[in-house]
Amino acid sequence: MDPRIETTAAGSPRGTVVIVSVFGALVVLGWLLMFFGLFVPRGTH
């Protein structure tokens, strides 16, 4: 095993966790922007 790769308690590389977290945050942010930008104004008419 390469000692340069930092691992989390689950044993997966930390970079994978960071990448998944960033994409998850982007999905949530996009969903919120779409919800408040499209669906909420349509419901107020």
Secondary structure as UniProt FT lines:
FT   TURN            3..4
FT   TURN            9..10
FT   HELIX           14..34
FT   HELIX           35..39
FT   HELIX           40..43
//
